Amino acid sequence: MKIVLSSQGNKKESLVDVRFGRCNYFAIYDIEKQSFDFVENTGKESNQGAGIAAAQVVLKLNAEALLTERLGPKAFKVLEASTMNLFKCHGMSLEDAVDRFKTNSLPLIEEPYRN
């Protein structure tokens, strides 16, 4: 099983990024291998629609879950239509977020963030 996290950096000690569409990287954690890989979020460069572009990048990673702080309305709509489970995590490292995911202690994202 693979999970994807919005990440500020490309190291396992990096923090989960608040900004899904504009995060710098996506961390891909393989639960069986217990290892991280990182891909750059090419969607962050979009003038408009960064959330949709980032969601398309994430969907291509074939993960079963996404861990992030919040999703805008358009990204939420794209990801909600998939089979991916969406989880909220705030103010923690990638490693901490994965540990909380493994213990089922992260809440689901059930609606988009609206500012």
C-alpha positions in Angstrom: 0.0 0.0 0.0 1.2 3.5 -0.9 0.2 6.8 0.7 1.0 10.3 -0.5 1.7 13.3 1.6 2.0 17.0 0.7 5.5 17.9 1.8 7.6 21.0 2.3 10.8 19.2 1.5 12.3 16.0 0.1 13.4 14.3 3.3 11.5 12.1 5.6 12.0 14.7 8.4 10.2 17.3 6.4 6.9 18.8 7.5 3.6 18.1 5.9 2.8 21.1 3.8 -0.4 23.1 4.5 -0.7 23.9 0.8 -1.7 20.9 -1.2 -1.7 22.6 -4.6 1.4 24.7 -4.0 3.4 22.2 -1.9 7.0 21.7 -3.1 7.0 17.9 -3.1 4.8 14.8 -2.8 6.2 12.2 -0.4 5.2 8.7 -1.4 5.4 6.2 1.5 5.3 2.5 0.8 3.9 0.8 3.9 5.3 -2.7 2.9 8.8 -1.4 2.2 8.6 1.3 5.0 10.3 3.8 2.8 9.8 7.2 1.3 10.2 8.4 -2.3 9.7 12.0 -3.4 8.4 13.6 -6.6 8.3 17.3 -7.3 4.9 18.9 -7.5 4.8 20.2 -11.0 1.3 21.6 -10.4 2.7 24.3 -8.1 3.9 26.3 -11.1 0.3 26.7 -12.5 -0.9 30.3 -12.6 -4.4 29.0 -12.0 -5.7 25.6 -11.1 -2.7 24.5 -9.1 -4.9 22.3 -7.0 -6.3 20.5 -10.0 -2.9 20.0 -11.5 -1.5 18.7 -8.2 -4.5 16.3 -7.8 -3.7 14.9 -11.3 -0.1 14.3 -10.3 -1.2 12.6 -7.1 -3.7 10.3 -8.9 -1.0 9.1 -11.3 1.0 7.9 -8.2 -1.7 5.2 -7.7 -1.8 5.6 -3.9 -4.6 4.6 -1.7 -4.6 7.6 0.6 -3.6 11.3 0.7 -2.4 13.0 3.8 -2.5 16.8 3.8 -3.8 19.7 5.8 -6.5 21.0 3.5 -7.8 20.8 0.0 -9.4 23.6 -2.0 -12.8 23.0 -3.6 -11.5 22.0 -7.1 -8.8 19.6 -5.9 -11.2 18.1 -3.4 -13.7 17.5 -6.2 -11.1 15.7 -8.3 -9.8 13.6 -5.5 -13.2 12.8 -3.9 -14.2 11.3 -7.3 -11.4 8.8 -7.1 -11.1 5.8 -4.7 -8.4 7.6 -2.7 -9.1 8.2 1.0 -8.3 11.8 2.1 -6.9 12.5 5.6 -6.2 15.7 7.5 -2.9 16.2 9.3 -1.5 19.4 10.7 1.8 20.6 12.0 3.8 17.4 12.0 6.6 15.7 10.2 6.0 13.2 7.4 7.2 10.4 9.8 4.7 11.5 12.5 1.9 11.7 9.9 2.6 8.2 8.7 2.7 6.8 12.3 -0.7 8.4 13.0 -2.1 7.0 9.7 -1.0 3.5 10.7 -2.8 3.9 14.0 -6.0 5.2 12.4 -5.7 8.5 14.3 -6.1 11.0 11.5 -9.5 12.5 10.6 -10.9 12.2 7.2 -11.2 15.3 5.0 -14.9 15.4 4.3 -15.3 18.8 2.7 -13.0 21.3 0.9 -11.3 24.1 2.7 -12.9 27.5 2.1 -11.1 30.7 3.2 
